[in-house]
Amino acid sequence: GENKLSQECKKIASVFQAINAGVGRATAILGARHVVRCVADYSNAAMPFIAMEFAGQMGAEVVAAGATHPEVLLGYVKQVAMALAAFDQAIPPQIHYDLKWQNTAVSNRCLKLIDLDSSLPGTYQESVGNGQNDYTDDFAPPEKEIVGHKFACGGIGPAQGDIRCPWAYAWDMYSLGAMAIPFLCGLQEHTTALMIMQFGEELALQMVSMFKTNAGLSSWEIAEVILAAGSAIVELKKHTLQDFIMMHDTPEAAASRQQWPARLVAAFDAKFRFCKEMPVTIVQLLDRMMSRRPDVRPRPSEVLRSLSNVSTGCAWDGV
């Protein structure tokens, strides 16, 4: 059988082939820059290896380090949306299927999607096909529970064979919401504070240290942020970002935050202020990303329109 290295290069090549066959040239060119390439396949050599393009540091560590400013975070969200827009216009459309900050890499503020091993075409045949594609539970949408379907296709029957699924983009869009929201408005700081207040500083520190070791992360601070962001995703399944902003925008909530460690209060206040000043249309858009209904989630092109005034900070984009 084909070895895993060769399969990975072939998978990446098929993604780029689909992007290049797509309908929107400008979208394809801009988005393809934000997807890692396999530059050489030596899987048949005596010492087999593949050469991947250098993509940078793991995105999760970049986003978590120094609790990234919300404006910078939205720039990274926009870059992911550029890649997803290229996937959406591809023929056939492509689904990353395991999108999370750990599967992105950042160099000089420029982000690329990496680890495309789980990616698949967004076709009807593929949606009901056999085989298991890996995804990460916290970042996967509710339709992961649909037996016999890898993703929700949306109104296409077997008669049309491998025609594009209208909702092919919706799986990754949910993941992008789960990536973005915990880091934006203070949710991650709120979850960290709750953990410390519930378990005490010492036990919370032990939990973070264990997570750091298991996840192979470079620092305690980064581990704390990523662990708390995971808990925040669970919270988001109970209420929306709009609800969170309303609940915490009261004198009582502000008073109770004074019991938190000072470092968390300062970080929360800065992010919360940013979100209150953010256009309500962007807050609504973020909430729609994590809708239980695939048809309610925005297409990548709509996300890019909503974030048109946000700079990505990446020299390739010119925006």
Secondary structure, DSSP 4 states (H G I P E B T S, - for coil): ---HHHHHHHHHHHHHHHHHTSS-HHHHHHHHTTB--EEEEETTSSS-EEEEPP--EEHHHHHHTTT--HHHHHHHHHHHHHHHHHHHHSSS-EE-SS-SGGGEEEETTEEEE---TT-EE-BHHHHT-SS-----GGGS-GGGGSTT-SS---S--GGGTTPBPTTTTHHHHHHHHHHHHHHHSSHHHHHHHHHHHHHHHHHHHHHHHHHHHHHT-S-HHHHHHHHHHHHHHHHHTTS-HHHHHHHHSSHHHHHHHTTS-HHHHHHHHHHHHHHHHS-HHHHHHHHHHT-SSGGGSPPHHHHHHHTTTS----TTT--
